[in-house]
Every structure is written in C-alpha cells, then in structure tokens.
Amino acid sequence: MLDLTHSQKRYLKALAHHRKPIVILGDSGATPAILQEIAHALARHELIKVRVNAEDREARETRIAAICAATGAALVQKIGHVAILFRRNPEMPRIDLP
C-alpha cells in the first residue's frame, strides 16, 4: 500500500472533489466482482470515489479497510459514506503527485 504525505493527500482531495462515486457497495459488501470492478477503475483512473452503504460507522470502516487491502489502494479521505481511493498505475500514470 502506498503511503501518502499530507500535501499529496490535500492535492488528491482537490482533484477528487468534483468526481462522482464510480462504485457503490450495497448490503452484500465487497464481493469478488465488486473488488474486480474497483481494481479495474483504479487501474484506469488512479483516483476514484467509492460509496459504502452500511448502517454503522464500524461496518463502513471495516469494508473500506478490506477494499484497500484487497486492491492495494491508499485511502485518501473518507467523509460519511464516501471514500476516496488512490492507486498509482505504474504502466501509465495519469496523476503527478507533488
């Protein structure tokens, strides 16, 4: 997993501000198909928003941690039900980090 500095997180938050969630997790959680879709979106965009619909905060945090662990993504920020994830694409980087 990638460790991001404070200035890199701030930069990525600004880039993600106007983006809409690409993947929405429902009650079934992070199924293999959902994890594959998130990994594909990260490879294509590098920076994505994921909406996690869970009833309580602990369940959301557990699901977000599981997604990050399974995909190798870094958690940039989480606000309510939305998490911003970043994973560098080594073959074709799209975002230049400061």
N, C-alpha and C positions, 0 to 999 in steps of 0.2 A: 504494500500500500504506500502511496505517495504522501510524504509529509509536506504540508504547505505552510509557508510563512504567513504572518499576519497581513503583510502587504499583498501577497498573492491571493489570499482569501478575499480581501477587500476588492481587488481587481476583478476576480471571478464573480463575486456577488453583483458588481455593477454590470457585468456582461449578461448575467442571468436574469436581471431584474425584469425585463420585458418579455422573457420567454414564457411559454405556457408549458404545463406538465406534459411530458411525452408519454409516460406510462402511469397508469392509475391502478394501484393494488386494491383489491376488494377483500372480502371476507376470507377467501381461500389463501391469502397470503402470497408469499414468494414461491410460486410453483416453478418447476424447471423451465416451462415455456416463458413465464414472465422474466426469469433470470436471463434466459437467452435473448429476449427482446431488449432488456436493459443493456446487456453486453453489446448487442448489435448497435443500439443507439449511442452508447459511449464510444464505440469504435468510429462511428460516423460523425458525431457531433463533438465529442470530448466533454462537453458541459451540458448536462440535462437536469430537468426538474422531474421529480417523481412524487406523485400524490399517494400517500399511505392512509387509507381509510381504516382506522382502528378506533375502537371505543375509548381506550385509555392511553395515557402518555407512555406507560411502560411497554405496552404492546407495540406502539409505533416505534419507540426507540429500539426494541428488540428486532423488529422487522428491518429497520434501516441498517442496523449493525450487520444483520445477516446478508443483506444485499451488498453492502460494502465488502464484506469478507468474501462472498462468492464471486464478485466481479472484479475485485482488486481496485475499486474506486475509492477516492478520498471524499469524505463528507466535507463540503464547503460550509454549508449552513442548513439549519432546519428551523422552519417557522411554522408552528401549528402542524398541519397535515402534510406540508410540502418540504421535501428535502432536495438540496442542490448537490449533485454529484459531479466529480471531475475525474477523468482518467485520460492520461496522455496516450495518443496514438503514435507509437514510435515510427511507423511506416509513413504516415502523412500527417504531421502535426498541423493543427488548424489555429491553435491559440498560442500566442507567445506570452509566456509568463514573465513578469518583471523580475 
